[in-house]
Amino acid sequence: MSIPTTTYAPRAVEPSALAELRVTDDAGRACVPYTAAADAGDPLRCCLRPSAPGERIALVSYAPLRRWAAETGAEPGAYDEQGPVFIHAEPCDGPAPSETYPFARPGALRALRRYDTAGRIVGGRLLRLPATPDEALDEAFTEAFTDPAVALVHVRAVEYGCFHFEVRLPAP
């Protein structure tokens, strides 16, 4: 994935996780692809862009913290949750280089949940995206990573509670 010119790098769902989700999602259900309608625009977490009419996509259950914990050895306990995400039904090229954060529409409400290295919530922030959403997100991520306990931040849509993307603590 290319790093945008924003301060922090939004992370799409990893290709290995996508391969699994295209068979069985994190709730144990089979993937059921369908064709995006003419009024498409669903937020695809595989490539961090809206769906286009006629694309083959799927709505699957995804557990981002559980998958991160499996990678890092964390034990999130009760904070492990799963929710709906849209993905391409077949492998795609992933995110294209971008100078903006994905799904950063002025006026949208976003919850930014902060997690520590054990996978526990250590804070969060509700953010109504202003006319300059990238600047506001940069400020919110900078604020989050000022706390030495914060290892990653999940960005979620408030309206549906769904996961949009993850930002991890930048390497020193």
C-alpha positions in Angstrom: 0.0 0.0 0.0 1.3 3.5 -0.8 1.5 5.9 2.0 -0.6 9.0 1.4 0.7 12.5 1.9 -1.4 12.7 5.0 0.5 12.4 8.2 -0.6 8.8 9.0 -1.1 5.8 6.8 -4.6 4.3 6.7 -4.5 0.5 6.5 -6.8 -1.5 4.4 -7.8 -5.0 5.4 -4.8 -7.2 4.8 -4.8 -9.4 1.6 -4.4 -12.6 3.7 -7.5 -11.7 5.7 -9.4 -10.8 2.6 -8.7 -14.2 1.1 -10.2 -15.8 4.2 -13.2 -13.4 4.3 -14.0 -14.3 0.7 -14.6 -17.8 1.8 -15.9 -17.6 5.4 -16.3 -14.3 7.3 -15.3 -13.7 11.0 -18.8 -14.7 12.1 -18.5 -18.1 10.4 -20.8 -17.3 7.5 -20.1 -18.0 3.8 -19.2 -15.0 1.6 -22.2 -14.2 -0.7 -21.0 -11.9 -3.5 -23.4 -9.7 -5.4 -23.3 -7.0 -8.1 -23.2 -3.4 -6.8 -26.3 -1.4 -7.8 -26.4 1.7 -10.0 -26.3 3.9 -6.9 -23.2 2.1 -5.5 -20.7 3.9 -3.3 -20.3 1.4 -0.5 -17.0 1.8 1.3 -14.7 -1.0 0.2 -12.2 -1.9 2.9 -9.9 -3.9 0.6 -9.0 -0.8 -1.5 -10.3 2.1 0.6 -12.6 3.5 -2.0 -16.3 3.5 -2.8 -17.7 0.7 -4.9 -18.7 1.4 -8.5 -21.9 0.3 -10.2 -21.6 -3.3 -11.6 -18.6 -4.3 -9.4 -18.8 -7.7 -7.7 -18.7 -7.0 -4.0 -19.6 -8.7 -0.7 -20.7 -7.6 2.7 -18.9 -9.7 5.3 -18.4 -9.7 9.1 -14.9 -8.6 10.0 -13.1 -8.6 13.4 -10.2 -6.1 13.0 -9.0 -6.2 16.6 -9.1 -10.0 16.7 -7.0 -10.2 13.6 -4.5 -7.6 14.9 -4.3 -9.5 18.2 -3.5 -12.8 16.4 -0.7 -11.0 14.7 0.7 -9.3 17.8 -0.1 -11.8 20.6 -2.5 -9.3 22.3 -5.5 -10.5 24.3 -8.3 -8.0 23.7 -10.9 -10.0 25.7 -14.3 -8.4 25.7 -13.1 -5.6 23.3 -13.0 -8.2 20.5 -15.9 -7.4 18.2 -16.9 -7.9 14.6 -19.0 -5.9 12.2 -20.0 -5.5 8.6 -17.5 -4.4 5.9 -17.7 -4.3 2.2 -15.0 -5.9 0.1 -14.5 -6.8 -3.5 -15.7 -10.4 -4.1 -12.4 -11.2 -6.0 -8.9 -10.0 -5.3 -8.2 -6.3 -6.2 -5.1 -4.2 -6.4 -5.6 -2.7 -3.0 -5.5 1.0 -2.3 -4.3 3.4 -4.9 -1.9 6.1 -3.9 -3.9 9.0 -2.3 -3.3 12.3 -0.8 -6.4 12.1 1.4 -7.9 9.8 4.0 -10.5 7.3 2.8 -14.2 8.0 3.4 -13.4 11.4 4.8 -16.6 13.2 3.8 -17.2 16.6 5.5 -20.1 16.3 7.9 -19.7 12.6 8.6 -19.4 11.4 12.1 -16.4 9.2 13.0 -15.5 7.4 16.2 -11.7 7.0 16.6 -11.1 4.2 19.1 -7.7 4.0 20.7 -6.2 0.6 21.7 -3.1 -0.3 23.7 -0.7 -3.2 22.9 -2.8 -5.6 24.9 -5.8 -4.8 22.7 -7.7 -2.8 25.4 -9.6 0.4 24.7 -7.6 3.3 26.2 -9.8 6.2 24.9 -11.5 7.5 21.9 -12.9 10.5 20.2 -16.0 11.4 18.4 -15.3 13.6 15.4 -17.6 15.3 13.0 -15.5 15.8 9.9 -15.2 19.5 9.1 -14.7 21.1 5.6 -11.0 20.1 5.9 -11.4 16.4 7.1 -7.8 15.4 6.4 -6.5 18.1 8.7 -9.0 17.1 11.4 -8.0 13.4 11.2 -4.3 14.3 11.3 -4.9 16.3 14.5 -7.0 13.4 16.0 -4.3 10.8 15.2 -1.6 13.1 16.6 -3.6 13.6 19.7 -4.1 9.8 20.1 -0.5 8.8 19.5 0.7 11.5 22.0 -0.5 9.0 24.6 2.4 6.4 24.9 -0.2 3.7 25.7 -1.8 4.0 22.3 -0.7 1.4 19.7 -3.4 1.7 17.1 -6.6 3.6 16.3 -9.7 2.3 14.6 -11.8 4.7 12.6 -15.5 3.7 12.5 -18.6 5.2 11.0 -20.9 6.3 13.8 -24.1 5.8 11.7 -23.5 2.1 11.3 -20.7 1.4 13.7 -18.7 -0.3 11.0 -14.9 -0.3 10.8 -13.5 2.0 8.1 -9.7 1.7 8.5 -6.9 1.4 11.0 -3.9 3.6 11.8 -1.0 2.1 13.7 1.6 3.8 15.8 4.2 5.2 13.4 7.6 3.5 13.6 10.2 5.6 15.4 
